[in-house]
Amino acid sequence: MNFQINAEQQMLIDSVQRFLERDYGFDARRKQLTDPGSPRWRWQILAELGLLGLMVPEEDGGIGGNAFDAMLVAQALAPGLILEPWQEVAIESVALLQGFKSSITQIDTYLKSQQKHISEALTAIASGHRMIVPAHDEAPMQGNMMAVQTTAHRAGEGYVINGNKILVCAGALADQWLLSAKMGHAKDAPLGVFLFGSEVPGVQLRSYPGMDSRWYADLSLRDCWLPSSALLNEDAAAAIRQTQAMRLMVWCADAQGCMQTLVNQTKQYLQTRKQFGQAIGRFQALQHRAVDMFIHSEQSYSMLIRAADACERLKNRLNSQEDLTSCDHALAASRLLIGIAARSVSQEAVQLHGGMGVTDELSVGHFFRRLTAFELRLGDTDYHNLAMAKLLQ
C-alpha cells in the first residue's frame, strides 16, 4: 500500500520531536531511572501536547486519531525511550474504553450510566487528570492474550475477584486499573473488564523496575470485592481482541523507531571512530553489517504499515472469518519480522560500538535493553512464528 504522511501528521511528529529535544534528553532520562515516581514527572506535558488524547474521540476532549496516527507518534517518541506508560494509557486503555463505548447500542438507564462513566474516564485520560493503566497480562498466557485466568463471580451487589496480574506498567502510580477477568469459573466463560483503584481492599501490589528501565507492578487479588458499578463490560472479548492488536502494533512502532535511531547512531559512530589511520566505516565488512541493519529497519517499517492497516480493519468491525484471519495474519507476520529485526539490529549496534555499546553512559545499551524487552513482549518471536504456521495451514 502507498502510505503518505499528511500535513497534520507531520505537525504532530514535529511537536513530539521538539518535546524530546527540549525536555527528554538522554541525560535527563538517566536521572529518572532510579525514581519509581518518574512516570509522573512529565505526564501533564504529554497531556498538553495532545498525546494522551490522541485516540480519544473529539466529543470526549481528544483528537480522535486512528491507528496510523498512533503508529507515527510511537515511532517519534521511540528515540526518547520514554519511561511514562504512554503506550498503555493513551493507546491500550483508550482503545479498550472506546471499544466498550461504541458497543453500547441500546440505551437504557443502566447502559446510559455506563456510557457516561466511560466518557468521563476518556476525558480524564486526555486531560492527564487520571492515569488509567490496563491490568491484563498473566504469567500463564505465553503470548495468548485471551487466556485470562483471573476470575470474577457474583457476590451480593458486586463481584469477588481472584487472580494475579503481572507487568502492569506504572501500576503502583496509577489512579485506576482496567482489569480483565473471566465472569465465572467455566472454561468458556465470557471476559469482563473492571475499572477500580488501589483503595479497594484485597489487592496486594509489588513494584519493580523492568529490563527496559520502566517501572512495573504485579497485582495479587484475593477475595477482592468490587461494586457492580466497577464492571464496565461483561462480554469484552471483541474489545480486548482489538485492543491487543493495537497494543502489538504500537509496540512494533516503538521498536521500529528504536531501530532507526540505532542505525543512525551506528552510522555516525562508524564515520567518526578511527582505526589504522582511517574511519572504521571505510572497512567493507563493517559497511555490509551497517547495510544489513538498514535493510532490517526499512523492512520493519513496511510491515509496520501493514500492521496499522490491520488494526484499522479490525476497528471497522469486520464480521467474516476470512477478514479476521487476514488481520491476524498481518499482525503475526509484522510482529514476527520486526521481532527478528529488533534482535539483529540491537545486537549489531552493540557489536559495532564495541565495549562502549554496553556502558550506561551511552544510549546504545539502553536501546538494546528496550528492544530485547520488546522481543519478549506479547509472546516472543518463536510464539509468533508458530502462530504464523497455524494461520498458513
N, C-alpha and C positions, 0 to 999 in steps of 0.2 A: 504494500500500500504506500501511497505517496503522502507522507506526513510533513506538513509545513507549520512552523510556529507563527501564530498571528501576532499582531501588534500588542494586544492586551497581554498575551502570554509572555512576550519579550519584556514588557514593562515589569511584570511580576518577577521574572527571573532577575532582572537588573536590580530590583529593590532587595531581593534576597542576597545578591552578591554584595551590595553596599552594606547591608546589615552585617554580613560575615567579616568584611574588611574593617568595619568600624568597631564592632562590639565583640567579635568572636574569633580573634586571632589565636594562633596556636598557643602562645604563652598565657593568654587569658584563660583558655580552656584548661591548661595544665593546673592552674590554681584551683579549679573547681573539682578536680578528680577525687580528692580525699574528703570532700564535704558531702555527706548524704543529702543535704538540703539543696544542693546545687541546681537540681532541675527547676527550682522555683525562681532562680536568680533573674532569668530573662523571659519568664513566662508572659508577663504583661507586654513586653516588647513584641513578642510573636503575635499577640492578640492585636496590638495596634497596627502591625503590618498587614493584618488581614489573613495571616497564615493559619490561625486556629479556626477561622470561619470559612476557609477555602471551599469546603464541601458542604457547608451548612446552607440550606435554602435561603433565598433572599428574604422571604417573609419571616424568617427566624433570625434575621440580623447577619446573615453570611453573604458570601459571594456567589454561591450556587455553582461551583465549578464541577468539572467532570473528571473522569479517570485520567485523561491526558494532562489536565492541569495539575493533578496530584503527582503524576509521573515527573513533570518538568520541575516542580517545586522540590520534590525529593532529590532529584539529581542536583539541583542548585544548592541545596542545603548540605549535600554529602561532603564537600571539601572542608566544612567546618567541624565534621564529626560531632554534631551536637549531642549533648547529654540529656536534653529535655525529651519527654515522651511525645514528641510531635506526631510521629507515625501512629502511635497507639491511640492518642486522643483525637487529633484532627482528622485522621483517616478511619481508623478501625471503629472507634466509639461512635463517630458521626455516621458512618455507613450503617452501623447496626441500628442506631436510633432512627435514622431516615427510612430504613427498611421497615421498621415497625410502623412508622407514621403513614407510609404510603400503603401499607397493607390494610389499614382501617378503612373499610368501605361502607359499613353500616354504622350509622351514628345513633347510639342510644345514650342514656345518661352516663353509664359506666365508661363506654368507649370514648365519649366526648371528654370525660375527665382524664382518661389515659392519654388521649391526643394532646391535651393541654399540658399534661405532665411531661411528655416527650418534647414538646415545643419549648418549654421552659428550660429543659436540660440542654437542648441545642443552642438556645440563646446564651445560656450561661457559659457554654464551651467557647462560643465565638467571641464573647466579651472577655474571656480569661478569668471570669469570676469563680468558675468551678473547674477543677481538674478531675475529669471522669475517665478512669482508665479501665480497659477490659480485663477481666479475670477469667480467662478461657482455658489456657494451657494446663495440661495434666501430664504427669510422668508416663502413664501407660499409652498415650496417644501415638507416639512413634511416627509422627507425620500425618496420621489420620485425624484431622482436626474435628471430625464429627463424633469421635469415640469418647464422649463425655461420660465419666463415671460418677461424678458428684450427683447426689440425688436430693430431691425436694418432695415432701409429702404433706398433705393437708393436716393441720393441727388447729382446730378451733377456727378463729378468724384470721388465720395466717398459714404459714408454711414453716416446716423444720428442715434445715439444710444440713447435710453431712457430706464431707468430702475434702479434697485437697487441691489447691491450685498452685502452680509454680510459675516462676519467671514473670511475675506481674510487675511491669516496668513502673518505677516510682510508686509502687504500691503503698509504701509507708507514708508518702506525702500526699497521696490522692485524697480529694474530698469525698469521692464516692467511687464505687466499683460497679461495673456491669458484669455480673456473674452468671455463667451458664450452668444449667443443671437439668438432669432428667426428671421429668414430672412423674415420679413413681419408680418402682423397682423392676418393672417389666423390661425385657430386653429391647422391645420396640417402643418404649415409652417416648413421647414427644419431648423435645428440648425446650425449656423455658429460660427466660433471662430476667434477672432481678437487679434492681438498682438500689443500693444502700451504702452506708458509710461505716467507718470503723467503730462508731459508737455502739454498734449492735453487740450485745454480749454473745459469747460463744465463738469469737473469732480470735485465733492466735496468729501473730504475724512475725516473720523473721526476715530482716532486711540484710542485703549483702551486695557487694559490687560484682559485676559480671566480667566476662572476658573482654568485652568491648568497652569497659570502664563506666558503663551506665549502672545505675542502682536498681536492683530488683528486690522483690519480696515474695516469699512463699506464704500462702494463706492456708490455715488449717481450721476447718469449720466443724465443730462438734455440737450437735443439737442446737444449732443457731436458729432462733425463731425470728421470722420476718412477718410483718403485717401483709395482708393481701394487696395493699396499695403499692408494695415494693415490686410486685410482679408486673413487668411491662408487656410480656408476651408469653403465652403458654404453648405456642407452637411456632418456634422461631427457627426451624431448620433452614427454610429458604433464605431468611435474612442472614443467618450465620454463614451459610454457603457463600453468599455474595460478599459478605464482609471478609471472609478468609481469602477470597480471590483478590479483593482489593489490598488486603494485607500482604499477600505474597507479591503482588505487582509492585507495591510501593517500596518493599524491601529490595526487590530486584533493581528498582530505580536508584535506591541508595547505593547499592553495590556497584552499579554501572558508573555512578558519579565518582565513587571512590577509585575505581579502576582508571577512569580518565585522568584523575588527579595524579595517581601513581605513574601513569605513562608520561605525563608532562614533567613530573619531578625527576623521574629517571632519565629522561631525555636531557634535561638541563644538567643533571649530575654528570652524565657521560660526556657532555660538551665542555665541562669545566675541570673535572678531575684529570690530572696529568700523570702519565707513567712513561718512562723511557723517552722523555722529552716531548711528548705529544699527548693530546687529549685521548682518553681511552675510547671515546666514541668513534675514533678512526679505525679501531680494530674491527675487522669484518665479522668475526664471531659474535662480538657484543652487539653489533648493528643488527644481526639476524635475530638475536634474542629480543632486542627492543622492538623490532618489527613484529615479532610474534605477539608481544604484549599489546601492541596497537591493534592487530587483527582481532585478538580476543575481545578487546574493548568495543570495537566497531560492530562485530557480530552480536555482542551482547545488546548494543543499542537497538539493532534491528529486531531482535527477539523481544526486547522490552516494549517496543511499539506494538508488537503482536499481542503481548500480554495485556496492555492497556485497552486495546480494541476488544479483547475477550471480556474484560471487565465491563465495558460499555454494553456489550451484547447481553451479558448476564443481567445488567441493570434494567434492560428493556423487557425483562420477564419472559424470556424465551420459553416456550412450552414443549416443543418437540424434543424427544430424547436425542435425536441426531444433532440438534443445535447445542444442547447441553454438553454432549460428548465432544463436540468440536471445540467448545470453550475450555473444557477440562484438558483436552489435548494441547491447546495453545499455551495454557498456563503451566502444565507439567513440562512441556518442551522448553519453555522460556526459563523456568527455574532450573532445569537440568543443565542447559547450556551455560547459563550465567553462573551457576554453582561451579562448574568445571573451570570457567574462565576466571572466576574470583580466586580460586586456589592457585591457578597458574600465574596470574598477574601479580598477586601479592607475594608469592614465593620468589618469583623472578626479580621483583623490585628489591627485596631484601638481599638476594644474591648479588645483584649488580651494584648495590651500595656497599657491599662488604659488611664488616663488623659494625659500621655506623648504622646499618639498617635495623638493628635490634636495640639501639640505645633509646632511652626515654626522651633524650633531648631532640631527637629527630622524628618528624611526623610519620615517616615511613613505617616504623614499628607499630604506631597507633592504627594506621590504616590496615596493616597486616592483621592485627587483632580483630578489627571491625569486620574484615572480610572473612576471617576464619570463623567468627561467630555467625555470620550470615550463612556460610556453607553448611552449618549445623542447624539452622533455624527452619521451622516449619517442615521438618523432615529433611534429612540430609540428602546429598546428591544421589546416593545409592537408592534411597527410598523413591525418589522421583524417576530414577532410571527404571525401576520395577513398575512404577505407575504408568510410564510411557509404554512399556512392554505389554501390559494388560490392555491398554487402550488400543493398541495396534493389532490385537488378536482378533 
